[in-house]
Amino acid sequence: MSSEDLERYETEMELALYREYRDVVHLFSHVVETERRFYLANSVDVKVRGEGVEVYFEVTMEDAWVWDIYRPARFARQVRVVTFKDVNVEELAKPELEVPESPF
């Protein structure tokens, strides 16, 4: 396998991952970003642990989808992340009114 083949394969995998994200994002209520991963989840709990300089975050998520190109199963029932780095949690905006698709 040449380096061009490998680059093409990775590009195709990234595009497939983006398309999957686009298809599932509406199923989730939160976006969680850590230094290593990006998650979609329906339940997020962040706890600050430790004291002084030794502070870390414990993040627990339920009904999650993991942005990871090399992970064969991206849906996880429960995820627990422990990190010393920043954690960003955002609630996704839901449209107030959804227009049903026409059956015609």
C-alpha positions, -999 to 999 in steps of 0.1 A, spaced: 0 0 0 15 33 -10 14 65 10 -11 80 -15 -34 50 -10 -32 54 28 -40 91 25 -69 84 2 -82 58 27 -79 81 56 -96 109 37 -125 86 28 -128 75 64 -129 111 77 -156 120 52 -176 89 62 -172 99 98 -184 135 91 -214 121 73 -223 99 102 -219 128 126 -242 149 104 -268 121 104 -268 115 142 -262 149 157 -299 157 160 -303 126 183 -282 142 211 -285 171 235 -249 179 244 -215 182 227 -185 173 249 -149 182 239 -119 169 257 -82 171 247 -84 136 231 -120 132 219 -152 148 207 -185 133 220 -222 137 215 -243 127 245 -277 129 260 -266 131 296 -234 147 309 -220 150 344 -187 168 351 -171 166 385 -140 185 396 -118 163 417 -86 168 437 -72 199 455 -48 227 448 -26 221 418 -37 184 415 -72 191 401 -87 169 374 -121 164 358 -142 133 359 -168 134 330 -196 108 328 -218 106 297 -247 84 288 -260 75 254 -229 88 237 -214 89 202 -176 91 199 -158 110 171 -131 85 164 -121 75 129 -105 42 140 -133 31 164 -156 4 148 -185 10 172 -190 47 179 -221 45 200 -216 38 237 -241 34 264 -219 50 291 -186 68 289 -163 79 317 -134 102 310 -108 114 335 -86 143 324 -63 170 338 -71 192 307 -100 214 300 -134 200 293 -160 219 272 -197 210 274 -223 227 253 -260 221 250 -271 218 215 -299 241 203 -331 223 193 -354 238 167 -386 250 183 -407 238 154 -400 210 131 -419 208 98 -428 172 90 -417 160 56 -444 159 30 -455 124 20 -459 135 -16 
